[in-house]
Amino acid sequence: MKSVKSILKADIKGKRVLVRVDFNVPIKEKKISDNTRILAHGETINYILEKGAKKVILISHLGRPKGKIKPEFSLKIVCGELKKILARDITFFNDCVGDEVKNGISKLQDNSVCLLENLRFHPEEEKNDESFSKELAELADLFVQDAFAVSHRAHASTVGVTKFLPSVAGFLLMKEVKYLSELLLNPVRPFVAVLGGAKVSTKISVMSKLLKKADILLVGGAMSYTFLKALGQNIGSSLYEEDFIGNAKETADVCKNLFLPEDHVISKSPEKPDGERVVKSIPDGFFGVDIGPETVSKYSSIIKRAKTIFWNGPMGIFEVDDFSKGTQKIAEAIAEATTAGAISVAGGGDSVAAVKKAGVSGKFSHISTGGGASLEFVEGKTLPGIEALMEE
């Protein structure tokens, strides 16, 4: 099987190294609310510095400025956090291409680190524009792709730049590929997949892939109501996807290894606790907001017997504390199974937040930094940013 070109084989000494990182961090009240993504690149950046790089040039996007300069999406906010993590000064440039940036980088001291402004301030980035890719490439002698979270996008900084520079994968990207590949190619059995979140529509292809690979698929979250509705159960006012009822019924009828919630925490409001209680069948006027204790108990005992676990998506509206108990308990069960020797991978933005909230992030084998990218990888899709790094 082909593998990605590794940073370990790259000649770094004396080189200007362009590194695609993912600093697309959550920001609340002009402060970074979670620095996980910045921390995740520390190993790659430090390795490049230790190997004697002349310059380390970091490039990333932040948010969705849609090709326009929007100050609220400036990467300057990341500098302070990055400085703390790397314990060194960081030079920030107000653009990512152009003579000013090129000249500024050339004046930096050897073995220094700089961060360039948001790539997506230029519409050419998302269009994978050739001349923009070339401009980025001209800043360096070597390209390191470490941003797994954007590897499913064919952008200038993920694909275009690889046509003009020798390109390798950084440690974070290699770790992602390793864990997700093992999950698909050679899982230690029993392999249990846990899928939650809101929509069946966004998960149907990953679900069909996992139903073939996993021994058991446990479903929770709002997506379970589409299945329950399809099976003729009462779901009250709970969210469901009308267009996917047929698809859900077919899947549930055919797949004997698919488990759905047997009881539910319900509330009159999905935003705040209001008359919540536990029921088997959801009455009209109530929303399903979490999996119930019987489902938690059943799912947990299945998880604790597993040897490989993949988790994507919360079991309820976990942002509301009163509706987060199911997600919390499932996270704890996966952590317990991992401590007992299972391999566990959490993928997708909400799952990562849920694992953190549950306080068990240190107890998972791997927490994927790629939301959409990890799902597409598990679906078996070709990710352009990874394809561009493959050994010949």
Secondary structure, 3 states (H helix, E strand, C coil): CCCECEHHHCCCCCCEEEEECCCCCCEECCEECCCHHHHHCHHHHHHHHHCCCCEEEEECCCCCCCCCCCHHHCHHHHHHHHHHHHCCCEEEECCCCCHHHHHHHHCCCCCEEEEECCHHHCHHHHCCCHHHHHHHHCCCCEEEECCHHHCCCCCCCCCHHHHCCCEEECHHHHHHHHHHHHHHHCCCCCEEEEECCCCCCCCHHHHHHHHHHCCEEEECCCHHHHHHHHCCCCECCCCCCHHHHHHHHHHHHHCCCEECCCCEEEECCCCCCCCCEEECCECCCCEEEEECHHHHHHHHHHHHCCCEEEEECCCCCCCCHHHCHHHHHHHHHHHHHHHCCCEEEECCHHHHHHHHHCCCHHHCCEECCCHHHHHHHHHCCCCHHHHCCECC
